[in-house]
């Protein structure tokens, strides 16, 4: 593979590529150079080398479904197509019994995870969500509950007069298994103040995840890209995550989330193209050397683009979904009713040249297909 480096005319870029192939960590400055100067084929080769070193030929998936308790939210982010004000004909707010009914409807499915996240409802405190978790545990004792973004948790704790640690301990005791990575958006204050003013700060987002890791609660991390940020903002975002991962080791996966333009105020900014999606996956795989898993979220990209992205670093396809999420379909994603069977997921992975591996929520292997 190193023979390919001889064809790179830019000496700085060639040195960075050499470092990546040797398994060395690159700097923020080098990350920006990869974004700006590396060709997509080169990025694919480098990202593939990192992915193979960490995960061999495995591409992971799980059997999961989502519950989105409400799209009523105290925040009004410029990129969001999901939020509706209370009383709007397209708004919803499921009660606990409604959500338990959803869990019960999955009784015949071999799902291993329920993913719960939605808007920050102004009238729901931690007691509501602890009761929800406890009742899910009664209905499905073995299911893993991955629930509540740091944005939801921040409001949940502050409105209940609890510290982050106190609140997380209550939720864990009620059945919380892990935390999804939503709400990270872009950490840079100058971007955050424009696209999600008033939302939980990046410092608090990181503090919530750090505290969760200390308490034995793993989490994911996301980055919303393709709106008004630039490459330096993306690298800054990943650098903060990389530092926290060095400290705690508590992140399971990193999930780049593409901004989708339909039905939100940033519409005129448009969307980045598929080439930029692949570039972003590759740089993320190269830069986040201490993250074992990079996820390509197929309801966001569409099945074909998610399959293509597997050649640029990701090793995880998320899961079956069971047509239970509306967040990206409301923003214009191709998958209007996101659901994949096990056979479909496995075939998609095999056709891309990889080995499908079913996992649980903590990446323990259930079955190699």
N, C-alpha and C positions, 0 to 999 in steps of 0.2 A: 504493500500500500504506500510505503514511503517514496516509491519511485514516482508517484504522482506529484510529489512536492517539487520535483525538479522542473516541472512545467509552470510553476508559479513564479512570475517575474518580480512581483513585489516582495522584497526581502523581509519586511516586517510581517507580512501576511504568511510568508513561508515559515518564519520562525514560530508564529502562533500555531500554525497547523502542525508543526513538528512537536510542539509542547502537548497539544491535544492527543496526538497519536502515542505519545509517551506517557499519557495518563497524568499530566501535570495540570494544576489549576491555573486558569487564566485570570487576568486582572480585569477590573471594570473597563479600563481603557482598551484592552485587547478585545473585550466583548463588543464594544462599539465599533471597532475596526472590522470585526467579523460581519456585523450588521451592514456596514457601509461598503465594504470592499470585496468580501468573499463572493464568489459566484455560487449560485444555487447548487450545481453539481458538487463543488468542493464542500459546501456545508453539509450536503447529504452524506458524503463519504465520512466526514469527521463525526457527525452525529451518529451515524451507523456504527462507527468504531466504538463510541462511548456506550451506546445502547447494547451492543453485543458483549462488551466487556462486563457490563453490570448484569444483564438479563439473558445472555445467550440468545436463542431464537424464540424465547417465550413472549407471547402477547397475551395479556391477562384480561379477564372479564368476570362479571358476577351476575347473579340473578337478583334483580332489585326492582323496586318500584318507589315512586315518589308520592308524598302528600304535601300539597301546598295549602296550608291552613287558611290563608287569606291573601288577597291582593290589595287590601286596604293598608296604607302605610303612612307613617308620620313623615317620611322622607319623600322628596320629589326630585329624584335624580334626572339629569338631562338626557341620559342614555336609556332610561328605563321605559319599556313598552308594557310592562306587567302591571304597574300600579293603577288603581282606580280609586277615586274618592268614595267615601261611605255614601250609600244611597244611589250610586251610579248603577245603571242597569247591567253593566258587565262586572260589577264587584261581587265578591263572595266572602263569606266568613264562616267556615265550618265550625260547628260545635264539637265537643269531645266525642259525643255519640256518633256524629257524622264520620269522624275520622276513624273511630273504632270499627264502624261499618265498612270503611274502605279496607282496613286491615283484614277484617273478616272475609271480604270478597276475594282476597288472595289466598284463602286457606288451601285451595287445591293446587296452587302453584308452588313450586319448590324454591320460592324466593328465600334468600338468606339475609337480605338487608332492606330496611325501609329508610328512605332519605326524606327528612322533613325540613323544609325551609320555605319561607314566603315573606310577605310584607311584615313590617313592624306595626302591629295593631296597637292603637293608643290605649285600649281598655283591657289588655291582657297582661297579667303579671306572672311571676315565676310559679305561683301556686297553680295557675291554669295549666301550665306546661308540665309541671311535675305530675299532676293528676293524669294528664294525657299519657306521659311515659309509663306511669305505673299501670294504667289500664291496657296499654299495648302489651306490656310485659305479661299481664294476666292472659291475654288472648293468644299471644305468640311468644311463649317463654324463651324460645331459642333464637329468635330473630335479633339481628344486630340493629340497633337504632343509631343511625348517623343523623344528627339533628342540629339545627339552629346555627346560622351564620353568626360571626362575631358582632354584627350589627344588631341582630335580634337579641343576642345575649347581653350586649351593653345596655339596651333599653330595659330588658327584663330585670337585670340586677339593680340598675339605678332607680327604677320606679318602685322596686321592692325594698330599697334601703339596704342592699347587701353589697359586700365587697365582691370582687371577681372570684376570689377563692371560695367564699361562702356560697355563692350562687352555683358555681360549678360542682361543689361537693353535694349540694342538694340535688342537682340534676343527675349526677352520677349515681347517687343512691337510689334515685327513682327509675334508673334504667338507661341513661345516656351512655352510649358506647364510644362514639367518636364525633368529631365536629367537621362539617364540610368547610370548604375554603372560601365561601362567598363573601362579598363585601369588601374585598381587598382593593378592587378596582386598580388604580395607580396610586402608589404611596406618596408621590411628590405633592407637596402642599399646593404649589401653584397650579397644578392640574386638578387636584381634588376640589379646590375652592371653586372651580369653574363647572365641573361636571356633576358634583354631588355636594354642594354647599350645605353645611350644617350636619352632615353625616358623621358618624363615628370617625374619629381621627385615625390615621395610620398607626400612631403610637399606641392607642388603646387596642386597635386590632391586633397588633403584635403582642401586647401585654396579655390579652385574653388567651391567645394561642400559647404563649410561653407558660402561663399559669396552668393551662390545661395539660400541657406536656409534663409539667412537674407533678401533676396529680395523677399521671398515668392515663390521660385521655389523649389519644392520637388525633391528628387532624390533617386536613388537606390545605393547600394554598392555591389561590387563583391569581390571575392578572388579566384585567380587561384591556385589550389592545385594539388599535385600529381606529381611533377617534381623533383627539387633538394632541395626543402625546407624541414624543419623538423617541429615537433610539436611546438617548441618554436616560430618559425617564424609565424606559423598560429595564435597562441595565441596573439603574438605581433600585428599582423595585426588586429585582432578582437578587441583588447584592444584600439587601436587608433580609430577605428570606434565607439566603445562604448562610449569613452570619448567625441567624437564630437557629438554623438547623445544626450548625457547628456546635452550638451551645446545648441544645436539647435533644436532637435526633428524633423529634416527635412528629415530623411531617411524613405522612405516607406517600403523598403524590403532589405534583405540581400540575395545574390545569390552566393552560392559556385559553382564555375565553374571547372569542371574536365579537367586537361590537357589531350589532345588526341594526339597520337604520329605520325599519318601518315603525310607524306609530310612536315616535318620540321626538323631542325638540332638536336633537342633533342631526335630524334627517339630511340636511343639506351638506353635511360633511361627507356623506357617502360611506362606502365600505372599502376596505383594502381587498386586493384580489387574492386568488389562490396561491400565487407565487409568494406573496408576502406572508400568507399563512404558513407555508412550508419553511420559509426563511426563519420565521419566529419560532416554530417548533424546534428547528435544528439548533439555533443559538441557545434556546432554553435548555436543550439536552446537554449541550456542551458546557454551558456556564454553571448549571446547577449540578455540579459533580457529586454533591453529598445527598441528593435526592435520588432514591432508588428508582422511582417511577415517574414518568411523564405521561399524562393522560390526554388522549384526543377524544373530546366529548362529541360523539357522533350526532346527537340531536342538534348541536350547534352548527356543525360543518356539513352535515349530510353524509350518508353512508359511503358514497364513492370518494369524496374528499377525505374522509376519515381513513379509508383504506389506503389512499395515496400517502397520507401523512405518516403512515407506519414506516416508510422509507426515509423519514427525516427525524427519527429519534424517539417518538412515543412507543411505549410498550404496553399501554392499557387502553381499552376501548370503552370503559365504563361498563354498562350492563344491559339487561334486557329491557328495562324501563317500563314495559307493559302499558304504554300509552297513558302515562300518569303525570306528565309535566307539560305546562303551557308557556313557560317563561320564554323559550326561544321561538316557538311557533307564533306567539303574539308579536314578535319582533321581525318576522319575515323569514325565518329559517325554512329550508326546503322540507324538512320533516314535519309535516303538519300533525301527524298522529304517531309520535315516535314509539316504536316497538320493534324488537327483533327477537326471533326465536333462537334457541341454542344452535340449531343447525345453520341458520343464516349467519350468526356471528362466527361460528367455526369455519364455514366456507369462505367468508370474507377474509378471515385471517390467513387461511391456507393459500388462497389465491394470491395474497400479497407475499407469500414465501415464508411465512412464519408458523410457529406451532401454537395452537390455541390451548390456553390453560385456564381452567375455571378456578377462581380464588374466593376466599371469604373477604370480609371488609378490611381485614388487617393483613391481607396478602398471604395468608396461609393457603397452600395449594390444596384444593378439594379434588380436582381431577385433571389429568392431562389427556386432552381429547386427541 
